[in-house]
C-alpha cells in the first residue's frame, strides 16, 4: 500500500474513534477533543512532508521498467579481415539494436540483411571467409562468486575436414578483458572461469568465425553462450542476463 493511502487510513480510523465516543464525553470534553484532532492533523501533515506527499495529490508514478532482457547493441562484419585486429576497422555490414536469442547463427540474415537467395555471394567462403560479431550490453549478475562462461559453437562441417570453420571469443567487463577462447573448430562446449561481482557491468563480447577460404561459409556457424554458477548444473543463457547498454 502506498504511503499516502496509509496516512489516509490512519486519519479515518482516528476520526471514527472520535465519532463513536459517548455523547456525554463529547459534551464535557469538547475542548480536549479539538486539541487532540489538531495534534492529529499536525502529525499527519508532518508524515506527509516526510514521504513527499501533499493532501489530495495523485499516487506517485511507478519507476520506469528496465530495458528488456536480451536487448543489446550489435555490430556485424563479413569479409576477409578481422575487425578487432585490423586498422582501419573494416566497414560494418549491420549494426544497431538487436534482441539476442539463446541460440543464433552468424548469418547476415539473422541480423537483418536481406539475402539475394540460394546463390547469395555473401555465402561464398572464398570471398567472405570471416564473420565477426561485437555485442555491447549491460550484464546483470545477482550474486558475487565464481562462474564459468560457456561457449557452445557449432561451425559447419565438411566431409574430409579440410575446410573447417574455427570460432574465437573474447569478453570485456567495464573495459577490462576478463576472458578469451582461442580459435577452435571443435564441436564440444568450451568454458573459461570468471570471478564476477553482484550488480551491473558494461559488457563487450566479440566472436570471430573464420574459414580457410574454401569449404563451408562461416555464416552457417551456430552459437550458444551461457553463464554457469558454481552449483548450477547447466548454464543460464547469456541473453537472459543482458539489457541494452547504458550511455557511456
C-alpha positions as CSV (number, residue, x, y, z in Angstrom):
1,X,0.0,0.0,0.0
2,X,1.3,3.5,-0.9
3,X,2.3,5.9,1.9
4,X,-0.5,8.5,1.3
5,X,-3.1,5.7,1.4
6,X,-1.8,4.5,4.7
7,X,-1.9,8.1,6.1
8,X,-5.5,8.5,5.0
9,X,-6.5,5.2,6.6
10,X,-4.9,6.2,9.9
11,X,-6.7,9.5,9.9
12,X,-10.0,7.8,9.1
13,X,-9.6,5.3,11.9
14,X,-8.9,8.1,14.3
15,X,-12.0,10.1,13.2
16,X,-14.2,7.0,13.6
17,X,-12.8,6.5,17.1
18,X,-13.8,10.0,18.0
19,X,-17.3,9.8,16.5
20,X,-18.0,6.6,18.4
21,X,-17.3,8.2,21.8
22,X,-20.3,8.5,24.2
23,X,-22.3,11.7,23.9
24,X,-21.6,12.8,27.5
25,X,-17.8,12.7,26.7
26,X,-18.4,14.8,23.6
27,X,-20.4,17.4,25.6
28,X,-18.0,17.7,28.6
29,X,-14.6,17.3,26.8
30,X,-15.2,19.2,23.6
31,X,-12.1,21.4,24.0
32,X,-9.9,18.5,24.7
33,X,-11.1,16.6,21.6
34,X,-10.5,19.6,19.4
35,X,-7.0,19.8,20.7
36,X,-6.5,16.1,20.1
37,X,-7.7,16.5,16.5
38,X,-5.4,19.4,15.9
39,X,-2.4,17.4,17.1
40,X,-3.5,14.5,14.9
41,X,-3.8,16.8,11.9
42,X,-0.3,18.3,12.6
43,X,1.1,14.8,12.9
44,X,-0.5,13.7,9.5
45,X,1.0,16.8,7.8
46,X,4.4,16.0,9.2
47,X,4.2,12.4,7.9
48,X,3.1,13.7,4.5
49,X,6.0,16.1,4.4
50,X,8.4,13.2,5.2
51,X,7.2,11.0,2.3
52,X,6.9,13.9,-0.1
53,X,3.1,13.7,-0.4
54,X,0.6,16.6,-0.4
55,X,-3.1,16.5,0.5
56,X,-5.1,15.3,-2.4
57,X,-2.1,14.5,-4.5
58,X,-2.2,11.7,-7.0
59,X,-0.2,8.5,-6.3
60,X,3.4,8.6,-7.5
61,X,4.1,7.1,-10.9
62,X,5.9,3.7,-10.9
63,X,9.6,3.7,-11.7
64,X,10.4,3.1,-15.4
65,X,10.9,-0.6,-16.2
66,X,14.4,-1.7,-17.1
67,X,15.2,-2.4,-20.7
68,X,14.0,-5.7,-22.0
69,X,16.4,-8.6,-21.2
70,X,18.3,-9.8,-24.2
71,X,18.2,-6.5,-26.0
72,X,21.7,-5.5,-26.9
73,X,23.7,-3.4,-29.4
74,X,25.4,-5.3,-32.1
75,X,27.9,-4.8,-35.0
76,X,28.3,-7.5,-37.6
77,X,31.0,-7.8,-40.2
78,X,31.5,-10.2,-43.1
79,X,34.7,-10.1,-45.2
80,X,38.4,-11.1,-45.1
81,X,39.9,-9.0,-42.3
82,X,39.4,-9.4,-38.5
83,X,37.7,-6.1,-37.5
84,X,39.1,-6.4,-33.9
85,X,42.8,-6.5,-35.0
86,X,42.8,-4.6,-38.3
87,X,43.4,-0.9,-38.7
88,X,41.4,0.8,-40.0
89,X,38.4,-1.2,-39.0
90,X,36.6,-2.7,-42.0
91,X,33.2,-1.3,-42.8
92,X,30.4,-2.9,-40.7
93,X,27.7,-4.7,-42.6
94,X,24.9,-4.4,-40.0
95,X,24.7,-2.6,-36.7
96,X,22.0,-1.5,-34.2
97,X,19.7,-2.7,-31.5
98,X,19.0,-6.4,-31.5
99,X,17.3,-8.9,-29.3
100,X,19.8,-11.7,-28.6
101,X,18.5,-15.2,-28.7
102,X,19.7,-18.1,-26.6
103,X,21.0,-19.7,-29.9
104,X,21.7,-17.7,-33.0
105,X,23.5,-18.1,-36.3
106,X,26.3,-15.8,-37.6
107,X,24.4,-15.2,-40.8
108,X,23.7,-11.8,-42.4
109,X,20.0,-12.6,-42.5
110,X,19.9,-13.2,-38.7
111,X,21.0,-9.6,-38.2
112,X,18.5,-8.1,-40.7
113,X,20.5,-8.2,-44.0
114,X,18.3,-9.2,-46.9
115,X,19.6,-12.3,-48.7
116,X,19.7,-12.5,-52.5
117,X,18.7,-16.1,-52.5
118,X,20.3,-19.5,-52.7
119,X,23.3,-18.2,-54.6
120,X,23.9,-15.2,-52.3
121,X,27.5,-14.2,-52.9
122,X,27.8,-13.5,-49.1
123,X,27.7,-17.3,-48.6
124,X,30.9,-17.7,-50.7
125,X,33.7,-18.6,-48.2
126,X,36.3,-17.8,-50.8
127,X,35.2,-14.1,-51.0
128,X,33.9,-13.8,-47.4
129,X,35.9,-16.2,-45.2
130,X,35.3,-14.3,-41.9
131,X,32.1,-13.5,-40.0
132,X,32.5,-11.3,-36.8
133,X,30.1,-10.0,-34.2
134,X,30.5,-7.5,-31.4
135,X,27.9,-7.3,-28.6
136,X,27.6,-4.4,-26.2
137,X,25.2,-4.6,-23.3
138,X,24.8,-4.4,-19.5
139,X,25.4,-7.6,-17.7
140,X,23.3,-8.2,-14.6
141,X,24.6,-10.6,-12.0
142,X,22.6,-11.4,-8.9
143,X,25.3,-12.8,-6.7
144,X,29.1,-12.4,-6.5
145,X,31.2,-15.5,-6.9
146,X,32.9,-17.9,-9.3
147,X,31.3,-18.5,-12.7
148,X,32.0,-20.3,-16.0
149,X,31.5,-18.6,-19.3
150,X,30.4,-21.4,-21.6
151,X,30.6,-21.2,-25.4
152,X,29.0,-23.9,-27.5
153,X,29.8,-23.2,-31.1
154,X,28.6,-25.4,-33.9
155,X,30.6,-24.5,-37.0
156,X,29.6,-26.1,-40.3
157,X,31.4,-29.4,-41.2
158,X,32.9,-30.5,-44.4
159,X,33.4,-34.1,-45.4
160,X,37.2,-34.7,-45.1
161,X,37.6,-31.9,-42.6
162,X,40.0,-29.7,-44.7
163,X,37.7,-26.6,-44.8
164,X,36.6,-26.4,-41.1
165,X,35.5,-23.2,-39.6
166,X,37.1,-22.0,-36.4
167,X,35.5,-19.8,-33.7
168,X,37.1,-17.5,-31.2
169,X,35.6,-15.4,-28.4
170,X,36.8,-12.5,-26.2
171,X,35.0,-10.8,-23.3
172,X,35.5,-7.4,-21.6
173,X,33.7,-6.2,-18.5
174,X,33.9,-2.4,-17.7
175,X,36.7,-2.1,-20.2
176,X,38.9,-4.9,-18.8
177,X,39.4,-8.1,-20.7
178,X,38.4,-11.0,-18.5
179,X,38.1,-14.0,-20.8
180,X,39.4,-15.3,-24.2
181,X,38.9,-18.5,-26.1
182,X,41.4,-19.2,-28.9
183,X,40.1,-20.2,-32.4
184,X,38.8,-23.8,-32.5
185,X,36.8,-25.9,-34.9
186,X,35.7,-28.3,-32.2
187,X,32.0,-29.1,-31.6
188,X,32.3,-29.6,-27.8
189,X,31.3,-26.8,-25.4
190,X,34.3,-24.8,-24.1
191,X,34.4,-22.7,-20.9
192,X,36.6,-20.2,-19.1
193,X,36.4,-19.3,-15.4
194,X,35.2,-15.8,-14.3
195,X,35.0,-14.0,-10.9
196,X,32.0,-11.7,-11.0
197,X,30.6,-9.2,-8.6
198,X,26.9,-8.7,-8.0
199,X,25.3,-5.8,-9.9
200,X,25.6,-4.4,-13.4
201,X,28.7,-4.3,-15.5
202,X,29.2,-3.0,-19.0
203,X,29.9,-6.0,-21.3
204,X,31.5,-6.3,-24.7
205,X,31.7,-9.7,-26.2
206,X,33.3,-10.5,-29.6
207,X,33.0,-13.5,-31.8
208,X,35.0,-14.4,-34.9
209,X,34.2,-17.3,-37.2
210,X,36.8,-18.0,-39.8
211,X,37.1,-20.4,-42.7
212,X,40.3,-21.2,-44.6
213,X,38.9,-19.6,-47.7
214,X,37.2,-22.7,-49.0
215,X,34.5,-25.1,-47.9
216,X,31.5,-24.1,-45.8
217,X,30.7,-20.5,-45.1
218,X,31.4,-19.1,-41.5
219,X,27.9,-17.6,-41.7
220,X,26.5,-21.1,-41.1
221,X,28.0,-21.2,-37.6
222,X,25.5,-21.6,-34.7
223,X,26.4,-20.0,-31.4
224,X,25.2,-20.6,-27.8
225,X,26.7,-18.6,-24.9
226,X,25.8,-19.1,-21.2
227,X,27.0,-18.3,-17.7
228,X,27.1,-21.1,-15.1
229,X,27.4,-20.7,-11.4
230,X,29.5,-23.0,-9.2
231,X,26.4,-25.0,-8.1
232,X,24.5,-24.8,-11.4
233,X,24.1,-28.0,-13.4
234,X,23.5,-26.1,-16.7
235,X,24.5,-22.6,-17.8
236,X,22.0,-19.7,-17.9
237,X,21.7,-18.3,-21.5
238,X,23.7,-15.1,-21.5
239,X,20.8,-13.3,-23.3
240,X,18.7,-13.6,-20.1
241,X,21.3,-11.6,-18.2
242,X,21.7,-8.7,-20.6
243,X,20.0,-5.4,-21.3
244,X,20.7,-2.6,-23.6
245,X,23.9,-0.7,-22.7
246,X,23.7,2.5,-20.7
247,X,25.2,5.6,-22.3
248,X,29.0,5.9,-21.7
